[in-house]
């Protein structure tokens, strides 16, 4: 589990670091005000980047159990961990009818 968490954190750092570069290259390749050679060069640089560095590789995982199947986006916990936290009273204001 620790390896999965470390790998996920490393991937997130790489994507965060290269997100602006990907955005700029994509906009240059789409924009018709640039010359064709500039657009082509931007497109080739964009395609040369590995797929591991793209945003779609990232998957949301539970903070506690590293589970990615039953993940709630607004709580960052899986369904089972969320229910345990609500039942134990760590999340105030939640009742069974609320979830």
N, C-alpha and C positions, 0 to 999 in steps of 0.2 A: 504494500500500500504506500509506503514511503517513497518507493521508486516512482510509482504512478503520479503521486503528488508533486514530486520534484520535477518529473518530466513535463507535467502540465504547467507548472510555474515557469519553467525554462521556455516552453513554447509561447506562453503568454508574453514573456519579456521580449522574445524575438519579434513577435507580431507587432507589439507596441512600438518597438524600435523602428520597424520598417513600414508602418502604416502610412505615414506621411509620404514617404518615397513612392509607395504603390499608388497612392491617390494622385500625386502630381504626374507620374508617368501615364496613368490612365487618362487624365484630363488632357494632357498634351496629345495623346494618340487620338482622342475623340475630336478635339478642337480643329475646325477647318481653317482657322486664321494662320496656323503654322504651315510651313512648307511641307511637302510630301516626304522629303527626306528626314525632316525632324520628327514627323509623325511616325515614320517607319522605324527610326532609331529608338524612339520611346517604346514602341510596340515590341521591338526585339528585346530590349532590356527588360520589359515587363514579363515577357514570356520566358526569359532566361532565369528568372527567379524561381526557386524551387517551390513546389506546392506546399511544402511543410511550413513555409513562411506566410501562407495566406490565412485570412481570418476564418475561413470555413473549416479549417482543421481543428480549431479549438472546440472543446465540448464543455458544457457546464457540468460541474460536479458538486456533490454535497460536501460541505466544509468538514463535516465530522467523519463520514463513512466513505468518502470518495466514490460514492455511487452516482452513476450518471443516468440511470434509467428513470427513476421516479423523482425528478428534480423540480422544485418550485422556483421559478425565476425570482419572485419578489422576496423570498425568505432565505435563499442560498442553502437550504436544507432539503434532504430527501423527505419523502412522505412519512416514513416510519419515524425518523428522528423528530420531525415536526410534531407528529402526534404525541410522542413521548414527552417533548418539551411542554406542550399544551396541557397534558394530563398531570404533569408534575407541578405546573403552576409557574414555570419560568417565563412564559409569554402571557402577559396579563391582558384581560379583555377578550379572550377567545373562549368560546363555548363550542360544544359539539355541533350546534346548528350553524356556527359561523364558517366552518370549513366544509 
